[in-house]
Structure formats: C-alpha cells, structure tokens
Amino acid sequence: GAAWLAISLILGVIASAKSHSPGFLGDCSLLSYGRVFQAHMATFIYGWGAQAAFGAIIWLMARLSRQESKKAGVILAIGHFWNFAIGLGTLGILLGGGTGKAWMYFPTWVWPVLLVCYFGIGIWSVIAFRVRRGGHVYISQWYLMAALFWFPWVFLSGNIFINTFADAGNGVMAAGINAWFRSAILFLFFTPVAIASAYYIAPKVTGRPVYSYKLALLGFWALAVIGPWAGMQKVMGAPIPAFLQFVGAGAAILFIIPALCVALNILKTTAGKSSAVAHSPSLRFTIAGMIGLLSTAVVGALLALPDSLRFTQFAFGGTYGYEILALYGFFSMTMFGAIYFIVPRVTNREWISGGLIRQHFWLSLYGVVFIGLFCCILGAFMHGYALETLEVPAESAQDRLFAYTVGVTTGWVFVALANVFFCIHLLLMWLRLGRRSSHPTLLEHHEPTLPAA
C-alpha cells in the first residue's frame, strides 16, 4: 500500500503540474493529463486506500477477536494478485484503456478480479469474528464488520450497473449511479475502517475507556442510515428523478451527525492526555484524522447545498478537493496512526526516528490543507463564480485558476515529501532495522492494559 501511495503521489504531482503547465512532459503520450490523472486517483484509491484498509481490518479483527488470523499464506497470495491487477490496470490506463469513469478508471476487466480478491482477503476476518473469544462485541468490530459487508454490495452494484448495463440503459442515470458509487465507497468502506481504527487506538494509548458507548452506537447507526443515500446531489439538475438529487444532498448534509458523534467521542476520550498526544504518533495522526473527518463533513455539507452546487458543479477542482480532503485528510491520516501503532507490534521493533515521523505529520498536514481547503475548494468557488457571471470573459475565468492550480502542485509536493519519510521509515522497519523492544510503542515507556472499545 505504501508503495502504491508513493506512485500515486508522483502521478498526482505530474497531473497537477500539467493543469497549469500543459507542456510539462508534453512529448510523452503515456503521461497526458487525462491518463495520468486517472492513474493517480486509481492507484490512490485501490492501491493505497484499499490495501491500508485491508491491513487494518485483518490486524484489528484478529486482535479484538483474540484469534490468530487464519490462512495468512492465502491472504498474502491473494494480496499479490490484487497488486498484480492494480499494476496491469494502471498500465492499461496509461496506454489509453481507462474508462474515464470516476473511481472506476481501470479497464473493465479489472473490477471482477478485484472483487474476487476482496472475498479471498475479507472472508477470514469474518471467520475470526465468528469464532471470537468472549461474548462482548467492541464498537470497532461493529464498524469493521459493516465495512466488510458494505464494500462488496457497493462495489458489485456500481460496477454491474455502470460497466455491464450502462450501454443498454440510460447514460445519464449511469452518471448518477457513478456519483452514488463514489460516495458509498467513501462513506461505507473507508469511513468505517478509519473510525474502527480510531476507536481502538484512542483508548489503547490513553489507557481510558471510550468516553460514551451510547454516543458510539448513535454514530454507527447514523452512518448506516445516512451513508447509503448520499451521492446523487453531484448530478443536481440532470434529467433523473429530482427526489434522488435532493435526498443525496440531504444525506451529505446529515453526514455531520455521525461525524460529530465519532469525533466528539474520540476527542473527549483523549482530552487531558496532552503528553500521550505529544509522545504517541499513533494518537497524533488519529486526532488529526478526526479533525479531518469533521472538515470532510462540513465541506461536504457546504458543497451539497443547491446554492453552492450552482458554482462548484462544473468548476475545476471542487469535487477533487473534497475527495482528497476525505481520502487523505481523514482516512489516510487515521491509517497512518494505525500503521505507526501496528508495525512495531508485528516486527517487535521500535520505530527508528521520531524526527522522521514528525516530518511526515506536519508536511502531510500542510499539504492536505493546502490542496483540499485552500486551493481546490476555494479555487472551485472562484472559478465557478467567474463561469456564472456573464460579464466575466472565459479567458479571465481560466486565468483565475492559475494561482490555485500552482497551489495544488505545491501541496502535492509537500505531501510527496512527507511520504518519502514515511516510505523510507516503513522500509527500514520491514528490513528489521529498528531497535528491539519488548514494549513497542514509540517513545512510550508503558503499555496500557485496558482493553480497547
């Protein structure tokens, strides 16, 4: 996953540079803007995001179920097939075989392979939950099990209706289904995995129970009820049933409810534990991820308002900025926290450098705020306003974008540098070069024994 993240970030820098300097690498047809942008997002979502989620699911479910992960060799072998399919799919996109459909960029033969691989990877976590020791089900397990069952439903439904039946059906409705697919993958797979990780790490590092179990259950059921309805507000005004568009907008706004429940619960759990936040990279990244969750909910609600859609629906960067804020500012930051917690326990070695982790944290934070909030979303409103104002010439509307696209490139450079530190550090740990430790929690001299929620 970390390797695919590095590839995705390189492609992201190239795509962003081309948006304001079209002649950059202009002689290479493989790296045309359309192809490199599709490859950037595809590798980010399925190369990095999905595999980070799988790793967290496998480890967390085994730990919470108090069961050794079954069929590790099978999982690893299928993981290689997943990576092989991602590699061939990315090459297919760069050679011109991409579909051009958001979050379904790979050639159409790739998605059935990924679905089969998913079942081969995920089924063992379901079995671990089924044979768990003890009767209590932690809130993290609720979210993990939900993600395990929601992903195949969303992935199969979206791909069947778009890649199989779209040619024989309504192309406009296919665009609506694609918009739903993107929101559903985000809300019903990436979001519950990240929340499960946060609910595990915050109590473990602080030595406290979750602040409110009732609030945790409210957040879960609010996500389960609201999440499946969002998405079609992105095609507001299209000739599809109007109620679907407004229900999607309402769901995107109401996503603030589960986001508030989760973020408040985690932040209250860690309140007063400033020393743990200062010393634990896992907790630091997790708290940043919770702030990213709140930011994602607020920005998503803002972009779902009909008055806002008027400006951002066809503007450059609005949807992209929101997706990067959600996938990197929320999901990835939380997964980095999980990785910094899990890897020492897998390797029985300490992280080598606190300085590398701090550089990773701050550069990631600066980069994602620059890309998601200031450049893509603010730039989208400015661009959309210029497009909507008849007195503003089209050339002037495009000129307004230049500073924002340069800012996006700058932000991606920050993020790419951050993940150079991350990948090098992770590689050194994989090579078992870290200091041996019987208590593998970076800079923490004790391990809280309180069970996680």
Secondary structure as the mmCIF struct_conf table of DSSP 4:
data_model
#
loop_
_struct_conf.conf_type_id
_struct_conf.id
_struct_conf.beg_label_comp_id
_struct_conf.beg_label_asym_id
_struct_conf.beg_label_seq_id
_struct_conf.end_label_comp_id
_struct_conf.end_label_asym_id
_struct_conf.end_label_seq_id
HELX_RH_AL_P HELX_RH_AL_P1 ALA A 2 HIS A 20
TURN_TY1_P TURN_TY1_P1 PRO A 22 ASP A 27
HELX_RH_3T_P HELX_RH_3T_P1 SER A 29 LEU A 31
HELX_RH_AL_P HELX_RH_AL_P2 TYR A 33 ALA A 42
HELX_RH_PI_P HELX_RH_PI_P1 THR A 43 GLY A 49
HELX_RH_AL_P HELX_RH_AL_P3 ALA A 50 SER A 65
TURN_TY1_P TURN_TY1_P2 ARG A 66 ARG A 66
HELX_LH_PP_P HELX_LH_PP_P1 GLU A 68 SER A 69
BEND BEND1 LYS A 70 LYS A 70
HELX_RH_AL_P HELX_RH_AL_P4 ALA A 72 GLY A 92
HELX_RH_PI_P HELX_RH_PI_P2 ILE A 93 GLY A 97
TURN_TY1_P TURN_TY1_P3 ALA A 102 TRP A 103
BEND BEND2 PHE A 106 PHE A 106
TURN_TY1_P TURN_TY1_P4 THR A 108 TRP A 109
HELX_RH_AL_P HELX_RH_AL_P5 VAL A 110 ARG A 130
TURN_TY1_P TURN_TY1_P5 VAL A 131 VAL A 131
BEND BEND3 ARG A 133 GLY A 135
HELX_RH_AL_P HELX_RH_AL_P6 ILE A 139 ASN A 159
HELX_RH_PI_P HELX_RH_PI_P3 ILE A 160 THR A 164
BEND BEND4 PHE A 165 PHE A 165
HELX_RH_3T_P HELX_RH_3T_P2 ALA A 166 ALA A 168
BEND BEND5 GLY A 169 GLY A 169
HELX_RH_AL_P HELX_RH_AL_P7 GLY A 171 ILE A 185
HELX_RH_PI_P HELX_RH_PI_P4 LEU A 186 PHE A 190
HELX_RH_AL_P HELX_RH_AL_P8 THR A 191 THR A 206
TURN_TY1_P TURN_TY1_P6 GLY A 207 GLY A 207
BEND BEND6 TYR A 211 TYR A 211
HELX_RH_AL_P HELX_RH_AL_P9 TYR A 213 ILE A 226
HELX_RH_3T_P HELX_RH_3T_P3 GLY A 227 TRP A 229
BEND BEND7 GLY A 231 GLY A 231
HELX_RH_3T_P HELX_RH_3T_P4 MET A 232 VAL A 235
TURN_TY1_P TURN_TY1_P7 MET A 236 GLY A 237
BEND BEND8 ALA A 238 ILE A 240
HELX_RH_AL_P HELX_RH_AL_P10 ALA A 242 LEU A 254
TURN_TY1_P TURN_TY1_P8 PHE A 255 PHE A 255
HELX_RH_AL_P HELX_RH_AL_P11 ILE A 256 THR A 270
TURN_TY1_P TURN_TY1_P9 ALA A 271 GLY A 272
HELX_RH_AL_P HELX_RH_AL_P12 SER A 274 HIS A 279
HELX_RH_AL_P HELX_RH_AL_P13 PRO A 281 ALA A 304
BEND BEND9 LEU A 305 LEU A 305
HELX_RH_AL_P HELX_RH_AL_P14 PRO A 306 THR A 312
BEND BEND10 GLN A 313 GLY A 317
HELX_RH_AL_P HELX_RH_AL_P15 GLY A 318 ILE A 324
HELX_RH_PI_P HELX_RH_PI_P5 LEU A 325 SER A 332
HELX_RH_AL_P HELX_RH_AL_P16 MET A 333 THR A 347
TURN_TY1_P TURN_TY1_P10 ASN A 348 ASN A 348
STRN STRN1 ARG A 349 ARG A 349
BEND BEND11 ILE A 352 ILE A 352
HELX_RH_AL_P HELX_RH_AL_P17 GLY A 354 VAL A 368
HELX_RH_PI_P HELX_RH_PI_P6 VAL A 369 ILE A 377
HELX_RH_AL_P HELX_RH_AL_P18 LEU A 378 GLU A 388
TURN_TY1_P TURN_TY1_P11 LEU A 390 GLU A 391
BEND BEND12 VAL A 392 VAL A 392
HELX_RH_AL_P HELX_RH_AL_P19 ALA A 394 TRP A 430
TURN_TY1_P TURN_TY1_P12 LEU A 431 ARG A 432
BEND BEND13 GLY A 434 GLY A 434
HELX_LH_PP_P HELX_LH_PP_P2 ARG A 435 ARG A 435
STRN STRN2 ARG A 436 ARG A 436
BEND BEND14 SER A 438 HIS A 439
BEND BEND15 THR A 441 THR A 441
TURN_TY1_P TURN_TY1_P13 LEU A 442 LEU A 443
BEND BEND16 HIS A 445 HIS A 445
BEND BEND17 LEU A 450 LEU A 450
HELX_LH_PP_P HELX_LH_PP_P3 PRO A 451 ALA A 452
#
